[in-house]
C-alpha cells in the first residue's frame, strides 16, 4: 500500500460551481516534494489539512473532520474504462491518490500512517455535488457516482506530519465494527434505513452524520 500522489488545488473561477463566490479548488494536481498535513480547524473556519491546498466553500468542505480526501487509483482506473478517458491522479479532487488500499472499504475510525509521522483517521465518504458534476463534465455524473458507491474517504488528522508521493501507507488501527465508508455512503444517499447501523462507529464518524443517524433512530427506531 502506498501513496501514488499528493494533490493540491488553487482557487479558480469556473462557471459551474455552486459557491456564491464563483471559485473552487477542486482541480487538484500532483505536486513534487513534501507537503505538510495538519488539522485545519473547525468546519466553517478551517479549510484543507494540506498546506497550499485551496478549499473555497467552507460551509460544506474542509475542517477537521474533512481535512483530507483520499481516492484509490484502482477506482479511478475503473472509471477510466467506463468513461473511455484518462483520469489523472487528483482528477476527482482528491488530495491523496493511493495504490493497494481499499479506500471505500475502509472502516470508519480506521487509522492510516503515511510516511514517518502522519496518522489519519477515516470519518466518512465524499458526497458528490454540483461542482463535482461540472468539473467532470459527464452526463448524470452525480447519479452515476452515487450508484457506483465507491466515494473515497474523508479523513481527520490524528498526528500531523509531512508526506510525499511514494510514501508507504500502513493501517495501524482497525475498529471492531463493520461500518465501512461504502456502507456509510449508502446510508446517507440511497438506503437511509441503514442509518442506525452507523451508530456502531461512535464518535469516529463525522459528527454531522452521527447526529443524522441518531435523529433517524429516534424517529424511526433501529
C-alpha positions in Angstrom: 0.0 0.0 0.0 1.5 3.3 -1.0 0.8 6.9 -1.8 0.9 7.5 -5.5 0.5 11.2 -5.4 -0.2 14.2 -3.2 -2.6 16.6 -5.0 -3.2 20.3 -4.3 -5.6 22.8 -5.9 -5.7 26.5 -6.3 -8.8 28.7 -6.1 -10.0 29.1 -9.7 -13.1 30.9 -11.1 -15.4 28.4 -13.0 -18.9 28.7 -14.4 -20.3 25.5 -12.8 -19.6 25.9 -9.1 -22.4 26.4 -6.6 -20.1 28.6 -4.5 -21.6 32.1 -4.4 -18.0 33.5 -4.9 -17.7 31.5 -8.1 -14.4 29.8 -7.3 -13.4 26.3 -6.5 -10.2 24.3 -5.6 -11.5 21.0 -7.0 -9.0 20.9 -9.8 -6.1 19.3 -7.9 -2.8 18.4 -9.4 0.1 16.2 -8.2 3.0 18.0 -6.6 6.6 17.2 -6.1 8.3 17.3 -2.7 6.9 17.1 0.8 3.6 18.6 1.9 2.8 19.4 5.5 -0.6 17.9 6.7 -2.2 19.1 10.0 -5.6 19.7 11.5 -7.1 22.9 9.8 -9.6 23.8 12.5 -13.4 23.5 12.8 -15.6 23.3 9.7 -16.7 26.7 8.6 -13.3 28.1 9.7 -10.7 25.6 8.7 -10.1 24.6 5.1 -7.8 21.8 3.8 -5.4 19.9 6.0 -2.7 20.1 3.4 -0.6 23.2 3.2 -1.0 25.1 0.0 -4.4 23.4 -0.9 -7.4 25.6 -1.5 -10.9 24.8 -0.1 -13.3 27.5 -1.3 -16.7 26.8 0.2 -16.0 26.3 3.9 -19.7 25.8 4.7 -19.6 22.4 3.2 -16.0 21.5 2.7 -12.8 21.3 4.8 -12.5 21.5 8.5 -11.0 19.0 11.0 -13.4 16.1 10.0 -12.9 16.5 6.3 -9.2 17.6 6.4 -8.0 15.2 3.8 -9.8 13.4 0.9 -8.4 10.1 -0.4 -9.2 8.1 -3.5 -8.0 4.7 -4.7 -6.2 4.6 -8.0 -8.0 1.3 -8.6 -11.3 3.2 -8.5 -10.1 5.8 -10.9 -8.9 3.0 -13.3 -12.4 1.5 -13.3 -13.9 4.9 -14.1 -11.4 5.3 -16.9 -12.6 2.1 -18.5 -16.2 3.2 -18.2 -15.8 6.7 -19.3 -13.3 6.0 -22.1 -11.0 8.8 -21.0 -7.8 9.3 -19.0 -8.2 10.3 -15.3 -5.0 11.7 -13.8 -4.2 11.4 -10.1 -6.3 14.1 -8.4 -9.0 14.0 -11.1 -11.8 13.6 -8.5 -10.4 16.4 -6.4 -8.7 14.1 -4.1 -5.7 15.1 -2.0 -4.3 11.6 -1.8 -4.3 9.0 -4.6 -3.4 5.6 -3.2 -2.4 2.2 -4.6 -3.2 -1.1 -3.0 -5.6 0.3 -0.4 -9.4 -0.3 -0.4 -10.3 3.3 0.4 -14.1 2.9 0.2 -13.9 -0.4 2.0 -12.1 1.2 4.9 -13.8 1.2 8.3 -15.0 4.4 9.9 -12.3 5.1 12.6 -9.6 3.1 10.7 -6.3 4.8 11.1 -3.5 5.1 8.5 0.1 6.0 8.9 1.6 7.7 5.9 5.3 8.4 5.9 7.1 8.5 9.2 4.8 10.9 11.2 1.3 11.4 9.7 -1.6 9.5 11.1 -5.1 9.9 9.6 -8.5 8.6 10.7 -11.3 7.8 8.3 -14.5 9.7 9.1 -16.9 9.5 6.1 -17.3 9.2 2.3 -17.5 12.0 -0.1 -20.9 13.2 -1.2 -21.0 14.3 -4.9 -22.1 17.9 -5.6 -22.9 20.2 -8.5 -19.3 21.4 -8.6 -18.0 17.8 -8.9 -20.5 17.3 -11.7 -19.3 20.4 -13.6 -15.7 19.5 -13.0 -16.1 16.1 -14.5 -18.4 17.3 -17.4 -20.1 14.0 -17.6 -23.9 13.5 -18.1 -25.7 12.5 -14.9 -22.4 12.3 -13.1 -23.8 12.7 -9.6 -26.3 9.9 -10.1 -23.6 7.6 -11.7 -21.1 8.3 -9.0 -23.7 7.6 -6.3 -24.8 4.4 -7.9 -21.2 3.1 -8.0 -21.0 3.5 -4.3 -17.2 3.9 -4.1 -16.9 7.5 -2.9 -13.4 7.6 -1.5 -12.8 8.7 2.1 -12.5 11.9 4.1 -10.0 11.7 7.0 -9.2 13.7 10.1 -5.6 14.3 11.2 -4.6 12.5 14.4 -0.9 13.2 14.2 0.5 15.8 11.8 3.4 15.3 9.5 5.0 15.7 6.1 4.1 13.3 3.2 5.2 12.9 -0.4 4.4 10.7 -3.3 5.9 7.2 -2.8 5.3 7.1 0.9 4.1 3.8 2.4 0.6 3.6 3.8 0.1 1.4 6.8 -3.2 0.6 8.5 -2.3 1.0 12.2 -5.8 0.6 13.7 -9.0 -1.2 12.6 -12.0 -0.7 14.9 -14.2 -3.7 15.9 -17.3 -2.8 14.0 -18.4 -3.3 10.3 -19.2 0.2 9.3 -17.3 0.9 6.1 -17.1 4.1 4.1 -19.2 2.4 1.4 -21.9 1.4 3.9 -22.0 4.9 5.4 -22.3 6.4 1.9 -25.2 4.1 1.0 -26.9 5.0 4.3 -26.9 8.7 3.6 -27.7 8.5 -0.1 -29.7 5.5 -1.4 -30.5 3.4 1.7 -31.4 5.5 4.6 -32.8 2.6 6.6 -29.1 1.7 7.1 -28.5 4.9 9.2 -28.9 3.3 12.6 -26.1 0.9 11.7 -23.7 3.8 11.6 -24.0 4.4 15.3 -21.7 1.4 15.8 -18.8 3.6 14.6 -19.4 6.1 17.5 -17.5 9.3 17.7 -15.2 8.3 14.9 -18.0 9.0 12.5 -18.2 12.6 11.1 -20.2 14.4 13.7 -22.8 15.7 11.3 -23.5 12.1 10.2 -23.5 10.8 13.7 -26.2 13.4 14.5 -28.2 12.4 11.4 -28.0 8.7 12.4 -29.2 9.4 16.0 -32.1 11.6 14.8 -33.2 8.8 12.4 -33.1 6.2 15.1 -35.0 8.4 17.5 -37.7 8.9 14.9 -37.9 5.5 13.2 -36.1 3.1 15.5 -33.3 0.7 14.7 
